[in-house]
């Protein structure tokens, strides 16, 4: 019998010793192997922080268009700040995605061995934006590291395998607004066209509206219905490469609301990336060619026309756009 949504696991079991932890690891690996998606309850991220982040996001996207566009740098490859509604288009999409978004990334001190990363853009028009999303970035990264520990245990890897890989990685928190259009959507346009994430793993708080769907291994679209206080997690192309397809990236999308209006949707996926210099080496010899994480992403984005040869981004999904913006979407 086909299941009607993704499994929900209790993260407190991950910290427990003995059989409870073993059962969590088996269930986590099994869910990601089967569906590429899993939901985690009791994830430890402060509910008040998540609620505040959504409130601040709503305030941000309510700013006048000219204010938001002041934080947009087309063709820069900065991967920080604002991207306007209608800019991003999936590789095979009939029309641009129906969303606008803002990127928040890692901040590193001057002289750090990773080198300079693009500076974050925190709009003074929304004073709470910077502190709120810096706190959320840190909380989601901490959760993601613990989750990767569980994935590593299921794969029987050394305890520090994934933590070493993602240390100082250029992970990105994307704050997305899908507006209520107030009219029928353009022909072929959806909130986020079907895609797979390029990164290792994505963690996503429950969004403010439904609409997320995944494509099962049987080729059927399955709505992702979960309790409200979970973290939804899915594996990306880099994890698929590392595991020789054992943990594949799963195609997913965000569909338009039935009836044409729902007041708008907010979403805050966190895309976990390795350190740019880490060499992604398949765990099973012969299942793929080792490649530097930076080059894996750069070649993908260049092949689909998202970045010119002079650019080298740090996160994204398969898209076709006229600017080098990373395009993971949930």
Secondary structure, 3 states (H helix, E strand, C coil): CCCCCCCEEECHHHHCCCHHHHHHHHHHHHHHHHCCEEEEECCCCCHHHHHHHHHHHHHHHCCCHHHHHCCCCCCCCCCCEEECCCCCCECCCCCCCCCEEEEEECCCCCCCCCCCCCCCCCCCCCCHHHHHHHHHHHHHHHHHHHHHHHHHHHCCCCCCHHHHHHCCCCCEEEEEEECCCCCCCCCCCCCEEEECECCCEEEEECCCCCCEEEECCCCCEEECCCCCCEEEEEECHHHHHHCCCCCCCCCEEECCCCCCCCCCEEECEEEECCCCCCEECCCCCCCCCCEEHHHHHHHHHHHCCCCCCCCCCCCCECECCCCCCCCCCC
